Amino acid sequence: MSLSSSFGNHWRDMREVLKIMKDHQLLAKMSKCSFAKPEVEYLGHIISKQGLQTVVVAWPKPTSIKELRGFLGLIGYYRRFIKSYGTISRPLINMLKKDAFQWSNESEIAFEELKKALCTAPVLTLPDFNKEFVVEADACYKGMGAVLMQEGKPVAYFSKGFGTIYL
């Protein structure tokens, strides 16, 4: 099915989709549905006829643990696209501990870096299991990271920030 060419065609196409869902006993939760909208928000992005835009750039600074969890939940969903996610996010994750929610310069930097990383995340290559994989890894006192590569292109990232280390 292609993009509807008119509003009338859009409704015809919607009826067809809903009929197919009914025929296959598939259900949709109405609170999760949007119809006849010029744009929709999905997983931190705005999808419209202009293309895909990210909402993360305008995400306001969290003022509570609940808001911070919401931000980290969205960003965490995309963690495999963000190089050094674990290390970058560590100051924010540490704020989730009991009585530790206190916004600092370090948390502000982490917040802005994560938003920027998500908006400029590299496109990952699909793995080809008939070709050789290469794993590059690095670690320091703040955390460790690795990238799974194929033909010099990233397939997936892994990153883990370490807890507080006392020297």
Backbone bond lengths (Angstrom), bond angles and torsions (degrees), N, CA, C in turn:
res aa  C-N    CA-C-N  psi(-1)  N-CA   C-N-CA  omega(-1)  CA-C   N-CA-C  phi
1 M - - - 1.437 - - 1.527 108.35 -
2 S 1.306 117.51 137.81 1.463 121.71 -179.02 1.524 109.91 -103.99
3 L 1.319 115.50 179.79 1.452 122.65 178.61 1.526 109.84 -62.49
4 S 1.319 117.13 134.14 1.464 121.42 -179.92 1.531 109.56 -64.76
5 S 1.322 116.18 135.44 1.470 120.66 -176.73 1.524 113.26 -86.35
6 S 1.340 116.99 -15.17 1.461 119.85 178.80 1.528 108.30 -151.48
7 F 1.331 115.28 168.25 1.464 119.99 179.97 1.532 110.65 -63.03
8 G 1.333 116.43 -40.16 1.466 120.68 177.72 1.524 111.71 -62.59
9 N 1.335 115.40 -42.57 1.465 119.79 177.99 1.529 110.90 -65.83
10 H 1.326 115.96 -34.17 1.469 120.64 178.77 1.533 109.69 -59.65
11 W 1.330 116.66 -47.48 1.468 119.63 179.76 1.520 111.83 -66.01
12 R 1.335 117.35 -37.24 1.459 120.40 176.19 1.534 109.82 -61.56
13 D 1.331 116.08 -44.87 1.465 120.87 179.16 1.526 111.12 -64.28
14 M 1.335 117.09 -38.37 1.467 120.87 178.85 1.527 110.62 -64.46
15 R 1.332 116.63 -43.20 1.467 119.74 177.64 1.529 110.53 -59.21
16 E 1.325 116.82 -40.48 1.465 120.96 179.40 1.538 110.97 -63.88
17 V 1.325 116.64 -44.33 1.470 120.95 178.53 1.522 110.01 -62.13
18 L 1.336 117.16 -46.95 1.466 120.67 -178.97 1.535 111.53 -64.77
19 K 1.335 117.30 -35.19 1.476 120.46 176.90 1.524 109.98 -65.08
20 I 1.315 117.14 -44.29 1.478 120.96 178.47 1.526 109.84 -61.19
21 M 1.331 116.75 -42.40 1.469 119.99 177.50 1.525 110.47 -60.52
22 K 1.330 116.82 -45.30 1.465 120.93 -179.39 1.530 111.06 -63.20
23 D 1.334 115.91 -43.37 1.467 120.56 -179.94 1.534 111.98 -60.46
24 H 1.322 116.24 -30.14 1.470 120.77 -179.01 1.525 112.15 -102.23
25 Q 1.333 115.72 13.86 1.468 123.06 178.02 1.531 112.58 54.38
26 L 1.337 116.05 40.89 1.461 122.12 175.66 1.519 108.74 -97.10
27 L 1.305 116.72 140.15 1.451 121.92 -178.47 1.523 110.43 -113.63
28 A 1.315 116.16 152.95 1.459 122.22 175.62 1.523 108.12 -127.10
29 K 1.301 116.15 137.09 1.455 120.90 177.50 1.533 107.95 -83.13
30 M 1.328 116.76 117.46 1.466 121.23 -174.09 1.521 113.08 -57.79
31 S 1.333 117.36 -33.73 1.469 119.11 -179.32 1.531 111.56 -67.72
32 K 1.335 117.00 -15.00 1.462 121.34 179.65 1.526 111.70 -100.38
33 C 1.324 117.40 0.63 1.463 121.60 -175.83 1.525 111.67 -101.48
34 S 1.323 115.21 147.84 1.459 122.62 173.42 1.520 107.49 -134.77
35 F 1.330 116.42 132.72 1.456 120.70 -179.37 1.523 109.94 -125.03
36 A 1.321 115.63 142.10 1.468 123.11 174.98 1.521 112.51 54.63
37 K 1.319 116.87 42.14 1.467 122.19 178.32 1.525 108.04 -105.49
38 P 1.345 117.00 143.36 1.468 118.69 178.28 1.532 112.64 -72.79
39 E 1.353 116.28 -17.90 1.451 120.46 177.24 1.524 109.36 -155.63
40 V 1.327 116.11 154.47 1.460 121.24 177.38 1.525 108.84 -133.53
41 E 1.327 114.82 149.56 1.464 120.14 175.62 1.517 107.61 -98.19
42 Y 1.331 115.95 132.53 1.464 121.16 -179.22 1.522 108.97 -148.26
43 L 1.342 116.07 120.28 1.457 122.90 177.61 1.532 112.75 48.74
44 G 1.316 115.50 47.15 1.460 119.75 175.58 1.510 115.27 80.02
45 H 1.319 117.50 10.84 1.455 121.52 179.00 1.522 109.59 -126.62
46 I 1.317 115.62 153.22 1.458 121.66 173.28 1.521 106.69 -106.63
47 I 1.326 115.91 122.90 1.460 121.80 -179.52 1.525 107.48 -106.96
48 S 1.333 116.18 123.56 1.461 121.34 179.88 1.525 108.32 -145.91
49 K 1.335 116.46 -178.37 1.462 118.24 179.13 1.529 111.57 -68.85
50 Q 1.333 117.39 -16.00 1.458 120.80 175.91 1.532 111.45 -78.01
51 G 1.327 116.90 -15.67 1.459 120.64 179.58 1.516 110.98 125.39
52 L 1.325 115.30 -151.37 1.451 122.95 -175.64 1.524 109.54 -108.17
53 Q 1.319 116.53 126.16 1.460 121.55 177.17 1.520 108.01 -125.04
54 T 1.308 116.06 150.16 1.454 118.80 179.23 1.521 110.91 -95.21
55 V 1.317 116.68 142.99 1.464 121.93 177.99 1.526 109.40 -92.17
56 V 1.298 116.07 -14.33 1.461 121.08 -172.31 1.523 112.15 -62.84
57 V 1.321 118.48 -33.52 1.459 121.15 -178.42 1.526 111.10 -55.40
58 A 1.317 116.90 -39.52 1.466 121.12 -176.98 1.528 112.58 -93.10
59 W 1.336 118.18 8.02 1.465 121.13 -177.59 1.523 108.76 -61.41
60 P 1.329 118.57 125.12 1.467 120.27 -178.87 1.532 112.15 -73.33
61 K 1.313 115.12 152.68 1.462 120.86 179.06 1.525 109.17 -60.19
62 P 1.328 117.84 128.99 1.469 120.91 179.76 1.534 111.26 -62.15
63 T 1.332 115.45 138.18 1.471 120.36 179.24 1.521 111.79 -114.90
64 S 1.339 116.29 3.48 1.464 120.83 178.86 1.531 108.49 -150.87
65 I 1.318 115.25 165.44 1.466 119.60 177.67 1.526 110.03 -62.35
66 K 1.330 116.90 -37.98 1.468 120.36 179.61 1.532 110.74 -60.57
67 E 1.325 117.50 -45.06 1.462 121.16 179.14 1.527 110.97 -66.84
68 L 1.333 116.85 -37.96 1.460 120.53 178.20 1.523 110.31 -65.15
69 R 1.325 117.03 -41.57 1.476 120.44 177.58 1.529 110.42 -61.80
70 G 1.327 117.06 -39.75 1.467 120.89 177.81 1.522 111.23 -60.61
71 F 1.324 116.38 -45.98 1.465 121.14 179.13 1.524 110.73 -63.81
72 L 1.335 116.40 -48.73 1.466 119.99 -178.92 1.527 111.61 -64.84
73 G 1.333 117.09 -31.48 1.460 120.18 176.96 1.518 111.40 -63.99
74 L 1.330 116.10 -45.19 1.460 120.42 178.72 1.518 110.51 -65.37
75 I 1.319 116.78 -49.62 1.464 120.90 -177.95 1.531 109.91 -64.37
76 G 1.341 116.30 -39.62 1.463 120.46 -179.78 1.514 112.37 -61.23
77 Y 1.324 116.29 -32.08 1.463 120.40 177.60 1.534 110.53 -59.26
78 Y 1.322 116.64 -32.74 1.465 122.79 -177.87 1.528 112.83 -100.88
79 R 1.317 118.76 11.94 1.464 122.18 -172.58 1.527 113.52 -54.56
80 R 1.330 117.96 -33.45 1.465 118.71 -177.85 1.528 112.43 -70.55
81 F 1.337 116.98 -13.10 1.460 121.07 177.12 1.529 112.09 -92.82
82 I 1.322 117.13 -7.87 1.463 120.98 -173.44 1.522 109.46 -110.31
83 K 1.317 115.08 112.45 1.461 120.66 178.28 1.529 108.74 -64.85
84 S 1.325 116.63 133.40 1.477 124.22 179.07 1.518 112.61 65.69
85 Y 1.328 117.64 29.05 1.462 121.41 -179.21 1.537 111.90 -51.87
86 G 1.320 116.51 -48.52 1.471 120.56 -176.10 1.510 112.82 -60.43
87 T 1.317 116.64 -41.64 1.460 121.11 -179.93 1.531 110.90 -71.47
88 I 1.312 116.34 -44.60 1.469 120.13 -178.69 1.529 110.76 -64.12
89 S 1.335 117.10 -42.26 1.466 120.76 -174.10 1.530 113.91 -80.02
90 R 1.315 118.60 -11.55 1.472 122.07 -174.60 1.533 113.45 -50.33
91 P 1.350 121.01 -47.14 1.476 119.05 -179.51 1.527 112.94 -60.15
92 L 1.318 117.64 -34.36 1.461 120.98 179.54 1.523 110.95 -75.16
93 I 1.310 116.47 -40.80 1.461 120.35 179.07 1.528 110.54 -64.27
94 N 1.332 116.56 -37.72 1.465 120.19 177.74 1.530 112.05 -62.25
95 M 1.333 116.50 -26.65 1.469 120.65 179.64 1.525 112.51 -72.51
96 L 1.339 117.65 -11.98 1.459 121.22 179.75 1.528 112.12 -80.23
97 K 1.325 116.35 -12.36 1.462 119.54 178.39 1.521 110.01 -67.12
98 K 1.316 116.00 158.15 1.462 121.57 -177.40 1.534 110.77 -56.19
99 D 1.324 115.95 128.75 1.465 124.52 178.42 1.527 113.46 57.60
100 A 1.333 117.98 27.74 1.465 120.86 -178.43 1.525 112.97 -110.33
101 F 1.348 117.25 2.95 1.470 118.97 -177.84 1.521 109.41 -75.82
102 Q 1.307 114.89 98.99 1.461 121.03 176.83 1.519 107.11 -147.15
103 W 1.329 115.79 112.81 1.455 121.15 -176.45 1.517 109.00 -69.70
104 S 1.330 115.64 131.58 1.468 121.28 -178.66 1.523 108.87 -132.28
105 N 1.316 115.58 176.98 1.456 120.73 176.53 1.534 110.02 -62.50
106 E 1.337 116.60 -38.93 1.462 121.75 178.74 1.538 111.22 -63.39
107 S 1.328 116.87 -41.72 1.473 119.43 178.89 1.525 111.02 -70.73
108 E 1.314 117.85 -34.55 1.470 121.57 176.83 1.524 110.44 -62.61
109 I 1.337 115.91 -43.97 1.467 120.59 179.10 1.528 109.94 -63.09
110 A 1.337 117.22 -44.72 1.473 121.11 179.36 1.520 110.60 -61.51
111 F 1.336 117.11 -44.46 1.460 122.81 -179.99 1.530 110.76 -58.21
112 E 1.326 116.76 -49.36 1.465 121.36 -178.69 1.535 111.18 -68.25
113 E 1.333 117.29 -38.80 1.473 120.28 178.99 1.523 111.39 -63.65
114 L 1.331 116.74 -40.50 1.464 119.74 179.43 1.524 111.20 -66.87
115 K 1.325 117.19 -41.99 1.469 119.67 177.71 1.533 110.00 -61.36
116 K 1.322 115.65 -45.13 1.466 120.31 -179.57 1.529 110.47 -64.06
117 A 1.336 116.64 -43.96 1.467 120.60 -179.11 1.521 111.13 -60.98
118 L 1.325 117.35 -39.64 1.459 119.91 -179.46 1.525 111.40 -67.78
119 C 1.314 116.33 -35.95 1.465 120.01 -178.51 1.524 112.48 -76.80
120 T 1.341 116.94 -18.40 1.457 120.22 -178.75 1.521 111.43 -121.87
121 A 1.333 116.48 20.12 1.465 120.36 -176.72 1.522 110.82 -60.38
122 P 1.338 116.81 138.33 1.463 119.35 179.66 1.528 111.05 -70.58
123 V 1.294 114.37 154.81 1.462 119.98 176.28 1.521 107.57 -79.39
124 L 1.320 116.16 128.43 1.454 120.24 179.35 1.516 110.08 -85.30
125 T 1.319 115.16 147.47 1.452 122.17 177.40 1.520 109.39 -85.54
126 L 1.299 117.29 143.05 1.457 120.22 173.60 1.523 108.67 -73.04
127 P 1.333 117.31 137.83 1.463 118.95 -178.74 1.526 111.97 -70.34
128 D 1.328 114.92 143.02 1.461 121.58 173.31 1.524 105.34 -115.70
129 F 1.330 117.30 107.48 1.460 121.84 -173.19 1.527 113.02 -72.25
130 N 1.317 117.10 -1.29 1.461 120.84 174.40 1.525 111.46 -93.38
131 K 1.345 117.19 -3.61 1.460 121.80 -179.51 1.516 110.02 -114.18
132 E 1.311 115.23 162.66 1.465 122.09 -177.79 1.530 111.29 -73.87
133 F 1.341 115.72 140.11 1.451 122.64 174.25 1.529 108.89 -101.96
134 V 1.313 115.73 148.87 1.464 121.63 174.99 1.525 107.20 -128.14
135 V 1.332 116.39 134.01 1.457 121.36 176.01 1.514 107.84 -110.23
136 E 1.325 116.75 124.34 1.460 122.08 173.71 1.517 106.77 -110.58
137 A 1.324 116.21 131.72 1.464 120.47 -177.19 1.516 110.22 -134.15
138 D 1.326 114.78 154.41 1.459 121.03 178.44 1.521 107.53 -153.27
139 A 1.314 116.18 153.54 1.460 120.48 178.88 1.514 109.60 -149.51
140 C 1.306 114.81 152.93 1.460 122.01 173.49 1.520 106.44 -147.29
141 Y 1.311 117.97 -172.42 1.460 120.64 -177.17 1.528 112.25 -67.98
142 K 1.329 119.26 -19.81 1.469 121.83 -179.44 1.518 113.15 -85.02
143 G 1.334 116.74 -29.61 1.446 119.04 -177.46 1.510 111.92 173.01
144 M 1.322 114.73 -173.59 1.458 120.00 178.68 1.518 108.98 -134.75
145 G 1.311 115.04 156.07 1.449 119.32 178.86 1.517 110.54 -148.64
146 A 1.301 115.42 158.43 1.458 121.09 177.47 1.516 108.37 -149.20
147 V 1.302 115.27 154.57 1.454 120.46 175.21 1.525 107.58 -133.18
148 L 1.310 116.16 131.91 1.458 122.79 174.71 1.516 105.96 -91.94
149 M 1.337 116.16 122.70 1.459 119.94 -174.08 1.522 110.51 -124.74
150 Q 1.313 113.10 157.04 1.455 120.77 174.25 1.515 107.35 -144.08
151 E 1.311 116.39 121.71 1.465 122.65 -178.22 1.531 111.45 54.90
152 G 1.331 116.00 39.08 1.462 121.23 176.93 1.515 115.29 77.25
153 K 1.333 117.75 5.83 1.467 121.66 -179.30 1.524 109.44 -113.78
154 P 1.347 117.98 140.10 1.470 120.02 -178.96 1.529 112.08 -71.03
155 V 1.327 115.01 134.94 1.460 121.97 175.34 1.530 108.51 -101.68
156 A 1.343 116.57 -40.49 1.462 121.51 179.94 1.521 109.49 -160.10
157 Y 1.332 115.00 152.06 1.461 121.91 175.77 1.518 109.02 -113.27
158 F 1.324 115.46 150.77 1.453 122.33 170.06 1.514 106.56 -134.47
159 S 1.328 116.07 137.23 1.449 120.08 179.16 1.513 109.32 -149.26
160 K 1.302 116.59 139.75 1.465 121.81 179.13 1.512 108.53 -140.10
161 G 1.317 115.62 118.68 1.466 120.06 175.14 1.517 108.78 -81.43
162 F 1.325 116.83 143.06 1.450 121.14 178.54 1.520 109.77 -88.47
163 G 1.315 117.41 153.69 1.455 121.91 175.60 1.517 109.84 -66.72
164 T 1.314 115.70 -179.17 1.460 121.22 -179.84 1.520 110.28 -61.37
165 I 1.322 114.96 130.05 1.465 120.50 177.93 1.516 107.62 -112.22
166 Y 1.288 115.78 127.26 1.457 121.04 179.13 1.520 108.75 -101.87
167 L 1.305 116.70 120.14 1.476 120.92 179.84 1.515 110.50 -101.94
